[in-house]
Amino acid sequence: MMRHEWEAARRVLVVRLDGMGDLLMTGPAIRALKGAAPGRAVTALVSPAAAAAARLLPGVDDVIVYRAPWMKGVEADPVADRALIAQLRARQFDAAVIFTVFSQSALPAALLCHLAEIPRRAAHCRENPYALLTTWVKEKEPEQGIRHEVERQLGLVAELGASGGDNKLAISLPAPARAWGGQYRTEGRPLIIIHPGASAPSRRYPEESYATVLRLLEHELDAACVLTGTDSERDLLLRIRKAARSGATVVCGASLAELAGLQQSSDVVVTNNTGPAHLAAAVGTPVVVLYALTNPQHAPWAAASRVLSADVPCRNCFKSVCPTGHHRCLRDVSPRQVVDAATELLLDGSGLARRALC
């Protein structure tokens, strides 16, 4: 299907069914798609894990939440699938753009959109989709190199005539969330957020190392540190605080908007390669990322950052659990390296200089 046929699409469905960070990295492509035609309305079909982020994304006008049975950890529910198809058909979308990482197949979502009678359907696809896609962008990753996730999705929408604009990550942060985050600032002290959790065990920096990082940040930088995480990570945060002999504030179960407000109020965020790293980039806060070498395409995008890892022969394993068991790509990063990276971000103008502008 030619680009000019996409220009006529006014009601567009964008499909991104994995995590919050993946959706945030798709944000620049969604904005480009939104701005490519006057009066275009964009609805995002997302997973429950990404729903809160979708509601903060510039360029998204509406959100539909769906538990796709072809995604990890979701049980099949044919009733819900049929209900979604009926809902999409009733909305009479003109087009659907399906965003995936290169290891995912776009065909289940393409079939869903086909059954919903959405006439234009675009995606990267490795195998020949035949009639399931009207715009087939042939998958070239990883054989011809792996692009950053932002570049990959911008490349897809460029095939549809959507390009240009600001390619940074962005969210629209409500004023109450900004105010909520500001309460944790302390006059005269840098505010540093430590987010030690991650959904995949292979992407978690050891908690004993985080405890040392916390202790050094407080003792050497007189930093006011806040440990953040989900409700299920409360015990992890308390263990880290206890091991560090710290009085750091623990914040669990904050909404995504509140977490973003807290990050925006801070001088530096320290975290793993996980969604909050991309959230920090989206609010413009410098970030130190303990980057497990499981996959190369999810580093912080267009943000002041330090990305720390130890090189290992098993890099780019794409595994959620370390297949060798040694976890050296993270374990061999010393707490001293982490603290030095945070200090550099504070002193190079990207940290405390931001604080003066807040």
FENWOJO-V58899 format. One record per pair of residues at least 4 apart in sequence whose C-alpha atoms are under 6 Angstrom apart, sorted by the first residue. I is the first residue (numbers start at 1). J is the second residue. Records with the same first field share a line. If there is no record, write none. Layout:
I=J / J
This chain:
1=134 / 135
3=160 / 161
7=37
9=94
10=40 / 41
11=41 / 93 / 94
12=42 / 93 / 94 / 95 / 96
13=42 / 43 / 44 / 96
14=44 / 96 / 97 / 98
15=44 / 45 / 98 / 99
16=46 / 99
17=46 / 47
19=49 / 50
20=49 / 50 / 275
21=275 / 278
25=150
26=150
28=167
29=153 / 154
31=59
32=162 / 163
33=162
34=40 / 59
36=162
42=60 / 61
43=60 / 61 / 62 / 63
44=63
45=64 / 65
46=65
47=65 / 66 / 67
48=65
56=171 / 172
57=171
69=74 / 75 / 76
85=116
88=116
89=116
93=118
94=118
95=118 / 120 / 121
96=121
97=121 / 122
98=123
100=104
110=132
113=118
114=118
120=134
121=133 / 134
122=133 / 135
123=136
124=137 / 138 / 139
125=138 / 139
126=138 / 139
129=133
140=144
141=145 / 146
142=146
147=152
148=297
149=297
151=155
157=162
158=162 / 163
168=302
169=282
170=282
177=257 / 258 / 261
178=261
181=261 / 262 / 265
182=265
189=223
190=223
191=223 / 224 / 225 / 266 / 267
192=225 / 266 / 267 / 268 / 269
193=225 / 226 / 269
194=227 / 270 / 271
195=227 / 228 / 271
196=271
198=204 / 274
200=320
201=321
202=320 / 321 / 322
203=292
205=330
209=335
211=240 / 243 / 244
213=335
215=244
216=220
217=221 / 223
218=222 / 223
225=248
226=248 / 249 / 250
227=250
228=251 / 252
229=233 / 252
230=252 / 253
231=252 / 253
241=246
254=258 / 259
264=283 / 285
267=351 / 352
268=286 / 287
269=287
270=287 / 288
271=289
272=289 / 290 / 291
273=289 / 291
280=285
281=285 / 303
286=304 / 305
287=305
288=305 / 306
289=307
290=308
291=308 / 309
292=329 / 330
293=315 / 316
294=316 / 317 / 318
295=316 / 318
309=329 / 330 / 333
310=329 / 332 / 333
311=329
312=329
322=327
327=331
328=332
344=348
345=350 / 351
346=351 / 352
349=353
